[in-house]
Amino acid sequence: MTDTGLDKSQSRNGIQVIGRAAAVLRALRDNPEGMSLGQIAERVDLARSTVQRIVAALQEERLVITMGTGGIRLGPEVTSLANAARLNIVEYCRPLLTELVQRTGETADLSVLRGQSMIFLDQMPGIHRLRTVSAVGDIFPLTDTANGRAVLANLPTERARQLTINEWLNRQIEGDWTSFAKMLDQVRDSGLAYDREEHTSDISAIGISFADWAGDLHAISVPVPASRFPRCEAAVARALTNLRGRLEETFRPYSQTI
């Protein structure tokens, strides 16, 4: 093999290793309670010995840690990187939220999927005296909010079903997954998720979802007092549809990692 051929082979091998390490980290992200080496190997479809080598390398970088029970979970360095990524996404989206307010006159929110909930990261208040207000750090459910539904529609069906059923059980809600799944299909088709006073009385909302540079799922939503929603619904939907197209162009390469 020539030097050039050797370089190309080494490059391909290096890319493969990075891809496999990323798959391991995503598997652990989806299972915050931790996983055994065997469980990780099954999830990412790799030999246990291969996973063991990858985990050992990730441990050296503090990207994963071993728990007292012997399980593997994400390490402190991931938290540090995630915090930096969240700061960047807030900075990136702030002008977009401002533009939404200018186009619609309504409040615009940014949130992120963390575990089994949506966490508010930023909000730009609308121009009206009667408007909705949520604090940064507030936690919202997935199944009856516009931002939560937008994110669920952006997940693989089985993952969305798992999160939905878990939330219904935790909140003691009698839900119908078949009907809910059809609603998520409509969200996927239109790109828009709706909450018509289902989460909070007198508040309706429309939301869109996108994956950022790290593959984390975010939502941008516009909550509106129900008394004003019929008058502004079409304008809000158009503004969010336009924004969704721009976000897809920016983040399309990263949405494939979910």
HUNORFEN-V255783 format. One record per backbone hydrogen bond with DSSP energy under -1.0 kcal/mol. NH is the residue of the N-H (numbers start at 1). CO is the residue of the C=O. Records with the same first field share a line. If there is no record, write none. Layout:
# HUNORFEN-V255783
NH=CO / CO
This chain:
# HUNORFEN-V255783
6=2
7=3
8=4
9=5
10=6
11=7
12=8
13=9
14=10
15=11
16=12
17=13
18=14
19=15
20=16
21=17
22=18
23=19
24=20
25=21
26=22
27=23
28=24
29=25
30=26
34=31
35=72
40=36
41=37
42=38
43=39
44=40
46=41
51=47
52=48
53=49
54=50
55=51
56=52
57=53
58=54
59=55
60=56
62=59
63=58
65=73
67=71
70=67
72=35
73=65
75=63
77=62
79=75
80=76
81=77
82=78
83=79
84=80
85=81
86=82
87=83
88=84
89=85
90=86
91=87
92=88
93=89
94=90
97=93
98=94
99=95
100=96
101=97
102=98
103=99
104=100
105=101
108=124
109=221
110=122
111=219
112=119
113=217
114=117
117=114
118=140
119=112
120=138
121=110
122=110
124=108
127=105
137=120
138=135
140=118
149=145
150=146
151=147
152=148
153=149
154=151
155=152
160=156
161=157
162=158
163=159
164=160
165=161
166=162
167=163
168=164
169=165
170=166
171=167
173=168
175=173
180=176
181=177
182=178
183=179
184=180
185=181
186=182
187=183
188=184
189=185
190=186
191=187
193=207
195=205
197=195
203=200
204=224
205=195
206=222
207=193
208=220
210=218
212=216
215=212
218=210
219=111
220=208
221=109
222=206
224=204
226=202
228=225
229=225
232=228
233=229
236=232
237=233
238=234
239=235
240=236
241=237
242=238
243=239
244=240
245=241
246=242
247=243
248=244
249=245
250=246
251=247
252=248
254=251
255=251
257=254
258=255
